[in-house]
Amino acid sequence: MIWRSIGAAAAVAACILTGAGSAGSEELVRIASPYKTTTLDPSRSAAAGNIETFGQLYARLLRRDQNGELAPGLAESWEISDDGKTVTLTLRDAKFSDGSPITAEDVVFSLLRVRDHPESAYPAPLQQLAEAKAKDEKTVVLTLEHPFAPFLGNLEVFNAGIVSKTDVEARGEEEAFASDPVTSGPYQVREWRPNDRLVLEASPNYWREGYPKNDGAELIEVGSENTRVAMMLSGEVDAAREIPWSQVSDLQTREGLEMPLEPSTVIYMTLLNEGRAPFDDVRVRQAAAHAIDVKAVAKAMTFGHAEPANTTLPGALDFHHSEYPGIAYDPAKAKALLEESDYDGEDIVILISDIADIDKLAVLLQAQWAAVGLKAKIEKVDRGVWWERIPNGDYDAAPSWWYNETMDPDLAARWALCGTCGNRSFYTNYDDPKVNELIEAAAAEFDPEKRTALYHEIQEITTTEVSQIPLYYPPFTNAYSARVEGLQMTPALQWTLEETEVVE
């Protein structure tokens, strides 16, 4: 790690504490989050804290506007061939933070690095990319394996940010992203203190004229929920991630604070291991689902702030089947299904880790299952062990959560519902050939109405067959100070930091 000189660090600290800079008062936006920045390389991590950071440092070809629609980013325009297999993007005049031009070669280098690098943390969004070429300095031609409707949205995923090919090759991958990367987004790194904070300053060469609307930001790592709340109440920070559910209503009434409960693509659900008894029997899975009062669970877990889940896909996604009734809470039906099934009365092991409140959720499931004759015991392990046992199928049930990186449901369906897409439907071993076919058909369909019908059918089948037990759709519990305007978190875990103004 390259540290700035003691004098420079002291100047930064003084600036943070007093709000004063050499040219007057700096407008820094201060955000407290439990999630850490552990790398500045956008290809190397899919952890929440890094996702939030990458969105500020690296611009992508496309971006989401304030209405959540795909809009031009570094690509000012694009065309899709009649056969749906070739995407041609025209780049705008834009520069990296060091003043060098962003070219088609940089785009090709960045995308292929995500797709092909052995240490790429999340290559899935670009797996449909067969070939990437720079036609000239401002034209990128992307050839797909086959027609793929979600592809444009995948160019906005957190790790598709554009990095400087020249800089990475000159300094080497480790050095280029050590502490002062060349960035393409609205900000550049002023100072990074791992396990403490990342201080950002406005890039002088960002392509959006007049943006960012502030001088920079501090992304402060604060693990304690109570400390984050205290920092909000004292005015020490302008925003805080993950306010405890028990304190949301209180903060919503506080003058000078806002808690809009923004929609997220997060879903809390229960994994069921269908690779072995008893959940290899669909009747046992259905019994387990009918035994759960999802409205009561959502209320108990989130103090009434989350929507009960009605399908196996997150509620904020495009093509969510909002009118589907879901699985009814019906203990009598659950008991009948168990009697018809091959369930032998053996204890089900509910495997949990140290995720916040997951033990509370496990106890709720255990009690409601016991009420219909489904016996369960809870086993708690550390998170590393949990992630070893789940992929290996060494569990019976496991309450957990996941989220989707885009508003398009393709990645979500492939992650959680597809038996042939690489992770056996989030390691549940659920594998319905019809669902697998529908997922591919939906990805190849460009007509929105037809895609809607396909995803609705996917949700109906997987919910009925209980690929997982959907529980609730939690919003983001972020708190904001009235000192800032325009700051929010998109459903895909991205701050609208460049849109944010300091008004007080």
C-alpha positions in Angstrom: 0.0 0.0 0.0 1.3 3.4 -0.9 0.6 6.0 1.8 0.6 9.7 1.2 3.1 11.8 3.2 2.2 12.6 6.8 1.7 16.2 5.9 -0.7 15.4 3.2 -2.6 13.0 5.4 -2.8 15.7 8.1 -4.2 18.2 5.6 -6.8 15.8 4.5 -7.8 15.0 8.1 -8.1 18.7 8.9 -10.2 19.3 5.8 -12.5 16.4 6.8 -12.9 17.7 10.4 -13.4 21.4 9.6 -14.9 21.2 6.2 -12.3 23.7 5.1 -10.1 23.4 2.0 -7.4 25.6 0.5 -10.0 27.2 -1.8 -12.7 27.6 0.9 -15.2 25.2 2.3 -15.3 21.7 0.8 -18.6 20.0 0.1 -17.8 16.5 1.2 -20.6 13.9 1.5 -20.0 11.6 4.5 -21.4 8.1 4.4 -21.2 5.5 7.2 -21.5 1.9 6.1 -20.8 -1.6 7.7 -19.3 -2.7 4.4 -15.6 -2.3 3.7 -13.6 -1.2 0.7 -11.1 -4.0 0.3 -9.9 -3.5 -3.3 -9.9 -0.7 -5.9 -9.8 -3.2 -8.8 -13.4 -3.4 -10.2 -12.8 -7.0 -11.4 -11.6 -8.5 -8.2 -14.6 -8.4 -5.8 -18.4 -8.7 -5.6 -18.6 -7.7 -2.0 -21.1 -5.0 -1.1 -18.6 -2.3 0.1 -16.6 -2.7 -3.1 -19.6 -2.6 -5.3 -20.5 0.8 -3.8 -17.0 2.0 -4.3 -16.6 0.8 -7.9 -19.6 2.8 -9.0 -18.0 6.0 -7.9 -14.6 5.4 -9.5 -15.3 3.7 -12.8 -17.8 4.8 -15.4 -19.6 2.2 -17.5 -20.7 2.2 -21.1 -24.4 2.6 -20.0 -25.8 4.0 -16.8 -29.2 4.1 -15.0 -30.9 7.5 -15.1 -33.0 8.8 -12.2 -36.0 6.9 -13.5 -34.1 3.6 -13.4 -33.9 3.4 -17.2 -30.8 2.6 -19.2 -29.2 5.7 -20.6 -26.0 6.6 -22.4 -22.8 6.5 -20.3 -19.4 6.4 -21.9 -21.3 5.1 -25.0 -23.3 8.0 -26.4 -25.2 5.6 -28.7 -25.4 2.0 -29.7 -27.0 -0.3 -32.3 -28.1 -3.9 -32.2 -27.9 -6.0 -35.4 -31.0 -7.5 -36.9 -30.0 -10.9 -35.7 -29.5 -9.6 -32.1 -25.9 -10.9 -32.0 -23.8 -7.8 -32.6 -23.8 -4.6 -30.5 -22.0 -1.6 -31.9 -21.3 1.2 -29.4 -20.1 4.7 -30.2 -18.0 6.3 -27.5 -18.3 9.9 -26.5 -15.3 12.1 -26.0 -14.3 11.3 -22.5 -11.1 11.2 -20.4 -9.6 9.3 -17.5 -8.8 11.1 -14.3 -5.2 11.6 -15.5 -6.4 13.4 -18.6 -5.8 10.6 -21.1 -8.6 9.8 -23.6 -10.9 6.8 -23.0 -10.7 4.7 -26.2 -12.3 1.6 -27.6 -9.1 -0.3 -26.7 -9.7 0.6 -23.1 -13.3 -0.7 -23.3 -12.2 -4.0 -24.9 -9.4 -4.5 -22.4 -11.8 -3.8 -19.4 -14.6 -6.1 -20.6 -12.3 -9.0 -21.5 -10.5 -8.6 -18.2 -13.8 -9.2 -16.4 -14.7 -12.1 -18.6 -11.4 -13.9 -18.8 -9.1 -13.0 -16.0 -8.5 -16.0 -13.6 -9.0 -13.7 -10.6 -12.2 -12.1 -11.9 -14.7 -12.3 -9.1 -17.9 -12.2 -11.2 -17.5 -12.9 -14.9 -21.1 -14.1 -15.3 -22.6 -10.9 -16.7 -20.2 -11.1 -19.7 -20.3 -14.8 -20.4 -22.5 -14.3 -23.5 -19.8 -12.1 -25.0 -18.0 -14.1 -27.7 -15.8 -11.3 -29.1 -14.9 -7.7 -28.4 -13.1 -5.5 -30.9 -12.1 -1.9 -31.3 -13.2 -0.9 -34.8 -11.6 2.5 -34.3 -10.8 4.8 -31.4 -14.5 5.5 -30.7 -16.2 2.4 -31.9 -16.6 -0.9 -30.0 -18.1 -4.0 -31.7 -19.3 -6.7 -29.3 -20.3 -10.0 -30.7 -22.5 -12.3 -28.7 -22.7 -16.1 -28.6 -26.4 -15.8 -29.4 -29.2 -13.2 -29.2 -29.3 -12.0 -25.6 -31.8 -9.4 -24.5 -30.3 -8.7 -21.0 -26.8 -7.9 -22.4 -27.2 -4.1 -22.6 -28.2 -4.0 -18.9 -25.2 -6.2 -18.0 -22.9 -3.5 -19.4 -24.1 -1.4 -16.4 -23.2 -4.0 -13.8 -20.7 -2.8 -11.1 -17.6 -4.6 -12.4 -18.1 -3.4 -16.0 -16.4 -0.1 -15.3 -13.7 1.0 -17.7 -10.1 1.1 -16.6 -7.0 2.4 -18.4 -5.3 -0.2 -20.5 -2.2 1.9 -20.7 -1.9 2.5 -17.0 -2.7 -1.1 -16.0 -0.1 -2.5 -18.4 2.5 0.1 -17.4 2.2 -0.2 -13.6 1.0 -3.8 -13.4 -2.3 -4.9 -12.0 -1.3 -4.8 -8.3 0.3 -1.4 -8.5 -2.3 0.2 -10.7 -5.1 -0.5 -8.2 -3.0 -0.2 -5.0 -4.1 3.2 -3.8 -4.3 5.8 -6.6 -5.9 4.2 -9.6 -6.6 6.0 -12.8 -10.4 6.3 -12.8 -13.1 6.9 -15.4 -15.9 7.8 -13.1 -17.0 11.0 -11.3 -14.3 10.6 -8.5 -10.7 9.7 -8.0 -9.0 8.5 -4.8 -7.6 11.2 -2.5 -6.8 8.8 0.4 -7.5 5.2 1.2 -7.1 4.0 4.8 -8.2 0.3 4.7 -10.4 -0.7 7.7 -11.2 3.0 8.3 -12.3 5.0 5.3 -11.9 5.9 1.6 -11.8 9.6 0.8 -12.8 10.5 -2.7 -12.4 13.8 -4.6 -14.1 15.0 -7.8 -12.3 13.9 -11.0 -11.3 17.0 -13.0 -11.9 15.1 -16.2 -15.3 13.4 -15.7 -17.3 13.3 -18.9 -20.6 14.7 -17.4 -20.2 18.4 -17.4 -21.2 19.9 -14.1 -20.8 16.6 -12.3 -20.2 15.5 -9.6 -22.3 18.2 -7.8 -20.0 18.1 -4.8 -16.3 18.1 -4.0 -16.0 14.6 -2.9 -17.0 12.0 -0.3 -15.9 10.0 2.6 -16.9 6.3 2.7 -16.5 5.5 6.4 -16.4 2.0 7.7 -18.6 1.7 10.8 -19.4 -1.9 11.9 -21.7 -1.1 14.8 -25.3 -0.4 14.0 -25.7 1.8 17.1 -22.6 3.8 16.3 -24.0 4.5 12.8 -27.3 5.7 14.3 -25.5 7.9 16.8 -23.4 9.4 14.0 -26.5 10.2 12.0 -28.2 11.8 15.0 -25.2 13.9 15.8 -24.8 15.1 12.3 -21.3 13.5 12.0 -22.4 11.8 8.7 -24.8 12.6 5.9 -26.0 9.1 5.3 -25.8 5.7 7.0 -26.4 2.2 5.7 -28.5 -0.4 7.4 -30.3 1.3 10.2 -31.7 -1.4 12.5 -35.3 -2.2 11.8 -36.2 -1.5 15.4 -35.0 2.1 15.0 -36.4 2.9 11.5 -39.7 4.3 12.7 -38.0 6.5 15.3 -35.6 8.0 12.7 -38.4 8.6 10.3 -39.8 11.1 12.8 -36.6 12.9 13.5 -36.3 16.5 12.2 -33.5 16.9 9.7 -33.4 13.2 8.8 -35.1 11.1 6.0 -35.6 7.4 5.7 -37.3 6.7 2.4 -36.9 2.9 2.6 -35.7 2.6 -1.0 -36.7 -0.5 -3.0 -34.0 -3.1 -3.3 -33.4 -6.3 -5.4 -32.8 -8.2 -2.1 -34.9 -11.2 -1.3 -34.8 -13.2 2.0 -35.7 -16.8 1.5 -34.9 -20.3 2.7 -32.8 -22.7 0.8 -34.0 -26.3 0.7 -31.5 -29.0 -0.2 -33.4 -31.0 -2.8 -30.5 -33.4 -3.3 -31.5 -35.5 -0.4 -34.4 -36.4 1.9 -36.7 -35.0 3.0 -36.7 -32.0 0.6 -36.2 -34.1 -2.5 -39.9 -34.8 -2.1 -41.9 -31.8 -3.5 -44.7 -32.5 -1.1 -42.4 -31.9 1.9 -41.2 -28.7 0.3 -44.7 -27.6 -0.3 -45.6 -28.5 3.3 -42.7 -26.5 4.6 -43.8 -23.5 2.5 -47.5 -23.7 3.5 -46.4 -23.8 7.2 -44.8 -20.4 7.0 -46.8 -17.3 7.6 -44.7 -15.0 5.5 -46.7 -11.9 6.5 -46.0 -12.6 10.1 -42.3 -13.4 9.4 -41.9 -10.2 7.4 -43.5 -8.2 10.2 -41.5 -9.8 13.0 -38.1 -9.5 11.2 -38.5 -6.0 9.8 -41.1 -4.4 12.2 -43.5 -4.2 9.3 -41.3 -2.4 6.9 -40.8 -5.2 4.3 -43.2 -6.7 1.8 -44.0 -10.4 2.2 -42.5 -12.2 -0.8 -45.0 -13.7 -3.3 -42.6 -15.3 -5.8 -39.0 -16.7 -6.0 -37.7 -13.5 -7.6 -37.1 -10.1 -5.9 -40.1 -7.7 -6.0 -38.2 -4.7 -7.5 -37.0 -6.6 -10.6 -38.4 -6.0 -14.0 -41.1 -8.5 -14.9 -41.9 -9.4 -11.3 -45.2 -11.2 -11.1 -46.7 -8.8 -8.6 -50.3 -10.2 -9.1 -49.3 -13.8 -8.3 -50.9 -14.9 -5.0 -47.8 -16.8 -3.8 -47.9 -19.7 -1.4 -50.8 -19.4 1.0 -50.2 -19.9 4.8 -52.2 -23.0 5.3 -51.1 -25.2 8.3 -53.9 -27.8 7.6 -52.7 -28.3 4.0 -49.1 -28.5 5.3 -50.0 -31.3 7.6 -51.9 -33.1 4.9 -49.0 -32.9 2.5 -46.6 -34.2 5.1 -48.9 -37.2 5.8 -48.9 -38.0 2.0 -45.2 -37.6 1.7 -42.3 -39.9 2.5 -41.1 -37.7 5.4 -39.9 -40.0 8.2 -40.0 -37.6 11.1 -36.3 -37.1 11.3 -34.9 -33.8 12.5 -34.2 -31.3 9.7 -31.0 -29.3 10.2 -31.4 -25.6 9.7 -27.9 -24.3 9.0 -27.1 -20.7 9.8 -24.1 -18.4 10.0 -23.4 -15.1 11.8 -25.5 -12.9 9.4 -27.4 -10.3 11.4 -30.7 -11.5 12.8 -30.5 -14.8 10.9 -30.8 -16.8 14.2 -34.1 -15.0 14.9 -35.3 -16.0 11.4 -34.3 -19.6 12.0 -36.2 -19.7 15.3 -39.3 -18.5 13.5 -39.1 -21.1 10.8 -38.4 -23.8 13.4 -41.5 -22.9 15.4 -43.8 -22.7 12.5 -42.5 -26.0 11.0 -42.9 -27.7 14.4 -46.6 -26.6 14.5 -47.3 -28.8 11.5 -45.1 -31.8 12.5 -41.9 -30.9 10.6 -39.2 -31.2 13.2 -36.0 -29.1 12.9 -32.9 -28.2 14.9 -30.6 -25.2 14.3 -26.9 -25.5 13.8 -24.8 -22.3 13.8 -21.4 -22.1 12.1 -19.1 -19.3 11.0 -19.7 -17.8 7.6 -16.7 -19.5 6.0 -17.9 -22.9 7.1 -21.4 -22.0 5.9 -20.1 -21.2 2.4 -18.2 -24.5 2.4 -21.1 -26.7 3.4 -23.9 -25.0 1.3 -22.1 -25.6 -2.1 -21.3 -29.2 -1.0 -24.9 -29.9 -0.2 -24.1 -30.5 3.5 -27.3 -29.0 4.9 -31.1 -29.5 4.9 -32.4 -26.0 5.1 -30.7 -22.6 5.3 -32.4 -19.2 5.6 -30.4 -16.6 3.7 -30.7 -13.8 1.3 -29.4 -12.7 -2.1 -29.8 -9.7 -4.4 -29.6 -9.0 -8.2 -27.0 -6.7 -9.7 -29.4 -5.3 -12.4 -33.1 -4.7 -12.8 -33.2 -7.4 -15.5 -34.1 -10.8 -13.9 -31.9 -12.9 -16.1 -28.9 -13.0 -13.7 -31.3 -13.6 -10.8 -33.0 -16.5 -12.5 -29.7 -18.0 -13.5 -28.4 -17.7 -10.0 -31.4 -18.9 -8.0 -33.6 -21.0 -10.3 -31.6 -22.6 -13.0 -30.3 -26.1 -12.6 -27.9 -26.0 -15.5 -26.3 -22.5 -15.1 -23.4 -23.4 -12.9 -24.5 -23.3 -9.2 -27.4 -25.8 -9.2 -30.0 -23.1 -8.4 -28.1 -21.5 -5.5 -26.9 -25.0 -4.4 -30.4 -26.3 -3.7 -30.2 -28.9 -6.5 -33.5 -27.7 -7.9 -33.5 -28.6 -11.6 -36.7 -28.3 -13.7 -36.0 -28.8 -17.4 -39.0 -26.6 -18.3 -37.7 -23.8 -16.1 -34.2 -24.1 -17.6 -35.7 -23.8 -21.1 -37.9 -20.8 -20.2 -34.8 -19.0 -18.7 -33.0 -19.3 -22.0 -36.1 -18.4 -24.0 -36.6 -15.3 -22.0 -33.0 -14.2 -22.4 -33.3 -14.5 -26.2 -36.7 -12.7 -26.4 -36.5 -8.9 -27.2 -40.3 -8.3 -27.1 -41.1 -6.9 -23.6 -44.6 -8.4 -23.5 -43.3 -11.9 -24.4 -40.5 -11.6 -21.9 -43.1 -10.7 -19.2 -45.1 -13.8 -20.0 -42.0 -16.0 -19.9 -40.8 -14.6 -16.5 -44.2 -14.9 -15.0 -44.4 -18.5 -16.0 -40.9 -19.1 -14.5 -42.0 -17.5 -11.2 -45.3 -19.5 -11.1 -43.5 -22.9 -11.7 -40.6 -22.3 -9.3 -42.9 -20.9 -6.5 -45.4 -23.8 -6.8 -42.6 -26.3 -6.9 -40.8 -24.5 -4.0 -37.4 -24.2 -5.5 -36.8 -22.0 -2.4 -39.2 -20.6 0.2 -39.6 -16.9 -0.6 -40.0 -14.9 2.7 -39.8 -11.1 2.2 -38.5 -8.2 0.1 -36.6 -5.8 2.4 -36.1 -2.2 1.3 -32.8 -0.4 2.0 -32.8 1.0 5.5 -30.6 4.0 4.7 -30.9 7.3 6.6 -30.1 10.6 5.0 -29.4 14.1 6.4 -31.4 17.1 5.2 -27.9 18.6 4.6 -27.7 16.7 1.2 -30.1 16.4 -1.7 -30.1 13.9 -4.5 -28.4 11.1 -2.6 -30.1 7.7 -2.8 -29.2 4.1 -3.4 -30.4 2.3 -6.5 -31.9 -1.2 -6.3 -28.5 -2.5 -7.6 -26.5 -1.1 -4.6 -25.2 2.0 -6.4 -25.1 5.4 -4.7 -26.3 8.4 -6.8 -23.3 10.3 -5.3 -22.5 12.4 -8.4 -26.1 13.8 -8.3 -25.8 14.8 -4.7 -25.6 18.5 -3.6 -24.7 19.7 -0.1 -27.4 22.3 0.7 -26.5 23.3 4.3 
